[in-house]
Amino acid sequence: MSHGPVAQRILEKLGAALSPDAIELVDDSARHAGHHHEGGMDAKPGGESHFNLVIVSTAFEGMGRVERQRRVLDLLREELAGPVHALSVKALTPAEAEKSASGS
């Protein structure tokens, strides 16, 4: 799967800071095209404004859900202030990801 420049920058920043075991970033901008919000349109032409992120990293061990999300959002502060309008974050430890995958 090829990623645009914004998605690539997100993956590089998260990879460098969190050394994830797994990372999945999906550009969901097309689903938001034409939606209005205060100040303009949600999705810009060409996408890269709305993303869904699933990231698995040992860096999240000992952190609560909100703390994990804050860590990710802090790392992506520049993107969130610019081209990215919305980012859904699911941040897991390897043990949580394994448990989720096994359906337990």
C-alpha positions in Angstrom: 0.0 0.0 0.0 1.4 3.4 -1.0 1.1 6.3 1.3 1.0 10.0 0.5 3.5 12.5 1.9 1.5 13.3 5.0 0.9 9.6 5.9 4.6 8.9 5.2 5.6 11.6 7.6 3.3 10.3 10.2 4.7 6.7 9.9 8.3 8.0 10.0 7.7 10.1 13.2 5.9 7.3 15.0 8.4 4.7 13.9 11.3 6.8 15.1 9.8 7.7 18.4 7.9 4.5 19.4 9.7 1.6 17.5 6.3 -0.1 16.9 6.0 -3.8 16.5 3.1 -3.1 14.1 1.5 0.0 12.6 -1.5 0.4 10.4 -2.4 3.9 9.0 -5.5 4.1 6.9 -6.4 7.3 5.0 -10.1 7.6 5.6 -10.5 11.1 4.0 -12.7 9.9 1.1 -15.5 9.1 3.6 -15.4 12.7 4.8 -15.3 14.5 1.5 -18.0 17.2 1.4 -18.6 17.3 5.1 -18.7 20.8 6.6 -17.2 21.9 9.9 -16.7 25.4 11.3 -14.1 27.0 9.2 -14.5 25.0 6.1 -14.6 21.6 4.5 -13.4 18.5 6.4 -11.6 16.7 3.6 -9.3 18.4 1.1 -9.1 17.1 -2.5 -6.7 14.3 -2.7 -7.2 13.1 0.9 -4.7 12.9 3.7 -6.9 14.8 6.2 -8.6 11.9 8.1 -6.7 8.9 9.3 -7.3 5.8 11.4 -4.2 4.5 13.2 -3.6 1.2 15.0 -0.2 1.1 16.6 1.4 -1.7 18.7 4.5 -0.8 20.8 6.2 -1.8 24.0 6.5 2.0 24.6 2.9 1.9 25.7 3.5 -0.5 28.6 2.5 1.0 31.9 0.5 3.8 30.2 -3.3 4.2 30.3 -5.4 4.6 27.2 -5.5 8.4 27.4 -1.8 8.7 28.1 -1.0 6.6 25.0 -3.2 8.8 22.8 -1.6 11.9 24.2 1.8 10.5 23.4 0.8 9.8 19.8 -0.9 13.2 19.4 2.1 15.1 20.9 4.4 13.4 18.4 2.1 14.4 15.5 1.3 18.0 16.8 2.7 19.6 13.6 0.5 17.4 11.3 -2.6 17.9 13.4 -2.1 21.7 13.3 -1.8 21.5 9.5 -3.1 19.0 7.0 -4.6 16.4 9.3 -8.1 17.3 10.5 -8.9 14.0 12.4 -6.9 11.1 13.7 -8.5 8.0 15.3 -5.9 6.3 17.5 -5.8 2.7 18.8 -2.6 2.3 20.8 -1.8 -1.2 22.1 1.0 -3.1 23.9 2.1 -6.3 22.2 0.3 -8.4 24.8 -2.9 -6.5 24.2 -2.6 -6.9 20.5 -2.0 -10.6 20.8 -5.0 -11.0 23.2 -7.2 -9.0 20.8 -6.0 -11.1 17.8 -6.8 -14.3 19.6 -10.3 -13.1 20.4 -9.8 -13.4 24.2 
